[in-house]
């Protein structure tokens, strides 16, 4: 997929305005390529210019950090990332009394993950609507809604729709099979 010229110009502007771009101009192509690679899906799905620019800023910052780390120009310290030319190698620190505790980390979804999940859910939703239009007598939309939106069990759905539990099971299985075919 090729980016439109206005999107290319926006990415270029964002990269050049990043503070880590200074003194690393020779890596512009790497910054640009990494940012484009990470932002293809975002550019394709986000329609608001302000939202797109915010996402692209975050993506560009991450891409620039990754390129600088891979090129050996950045190093992570306790205070954050610093250029490797600022790291003093002569300083010796005694870590013999240091205790390391590992706490569980809650990893937040990246903007790319959020967009991917939203896109997948939209495809599933569209498929369920289409399948329900074709066979309205099967109540696929209501089945999907009760099962996956309200989290009801098959037994509870059977009571709600006045069906047997085995019929609910069969319909859900058939619906998921058709959804899987529709989104592939």
N, C-alpha and C positions, 0 to 999 in steps of 0.2 A: 504494500500500500504506500502511495506517495503522499507526502504532506502538501497542503496548499501553501502558496507563497506567504500569505499573511501569518500562518502558523509558524513557518520557518523563521520569518522575521521576528515574531514574538519570542521564540525559543532563543534566537541569537541575542536579542535585547536582554533577556533574563540572564543568560550566561554571562554576558559582558558586564552586567550590573552586579553580579555576585562578588563579594569582597575577596573570595579565594581565587578569582580569576586573575587579579593583579599578581604580577611576577610569575604567572603560569600561562601566559598567552600562547606559548609554544604548544600547549596541550589542547588548544581550542577545538581542533577536529575530534579529538577523543571525547571532550566534554559534550560536543554537539551530537556525535553519534550515540553516545551512551544515553543522553537525554531523549533523543528521538526514539531509540529502541524501547525505552521504558515508558514513553508517553503515547505510543501509537493508539492504544485502546482508549485512553482518556480523550485524546483529540477527536476520535471518531464518535464518542458517545456523549460528551459534555457539550451542551448547546449554549450555556451562558458564558459570555466573554470573561466576566469577572471571576467566575468559578474556575474556568479553564486556566486563566492566568495564575490563580492561587495554586491549583494543582501543579501546573508546570513549574512554578517557583520551587515547590517542595521536591518535585522530581529532579529538577536541575541541581538543587543543592545536594541531594543524595548522590546523583551521578557524578558531580564534581568531586565530592568526598571519596567516592569509590575509585575514581581514576587517579586522584592524588595518592591514595593509599597504595594502589597497585603499582604506581610509578615510584614508590618509596619517598614521596615528598611530604607525607604527613605521618605523624605518629600519634597514637592515642596515649594520653597521660591522665593522671587523676583529675586534672583541671580541664580536660577536653582534648581536642585535636590541636597539635601545634606542628609547624613546619619542622622537618628533620634538621634543618640547619640551626634551629634554636635549641635542640636537645643537647645537653652537655653530657658527654660520655665519661668525663673524668670523675664525676661525682659518684662516690660509693655510698650506699645506704645499707644499713644493717637491718635485714628483715627477719632475723632469727626469732624475735618475740612476736611476730605478727600472726594473728589468728585470722583465718579466712572462713567466713560463713557464707554459704550459698543459700540465698533466698529464692523462692519460686518467682519467676519473672512472668508478668502478664504481657504477652506480646500483642500489641495492637495491630489491627489490620492496616496495611498500607493503603493509600488512595487507589492504587491499582487493584488490590484485592477487593476493596469495596465495590469498585466499578464492575469487576468480573462477577462478583456474587450477585449484584443488582441485575446485570445483564442475563445471567443464568436464570434467576428467578423470574425475570420478565418473559424469557423464552418459555419457561414451564407454564407460566400463567396464560400466555397466549395459546399454547398448545391445548391446555385444559378447556379454555373457552371454545376453541374450534371443535374439539372432540364433543363437547356438550351440545354444540349447535347441530352436529351431524346426528347424534343420538340423544335427543332431549329426554326421552322416556327412561333412560338409565340414571338420570340425576347425577351425572359425573361431577358437575360443578359443585353441587351441594355435598356430595361425598368428599371431594377434595377439601372443601371449606371446613366441614366438620372434623375431618381427620387431621389435616395439616395446619389449619388456622386455629381451631379450638382444641386440638389434641385429644379428641374423644377416642375411646377404644372402639373396636369393631362391634362389640356387644352394645355399647351405648348408641352407636350409629344405627344399628339394627333396630333398636327400640324407637329411636327418633324417626326413622323412615318407614317403620312398620315392615321390615324385611327380616329374613333369617340372617344369622351371623355368617353362615357360609355364603349366602348371596352377596353380602357386603364384601366379604373377602375376595370373592371372584371378581366383582366389579372393580375393586381397588387394584387388584393384580392386573386386570385387563387395561384399566386406565393408565397405570404406570408403564405398561408395555407400549401403549400407543403414544404416550408422552415421550418415552425414550426414542421411539422411531421418529417422531415429529421433530425432535431437536437435534438429531444426528445429521 
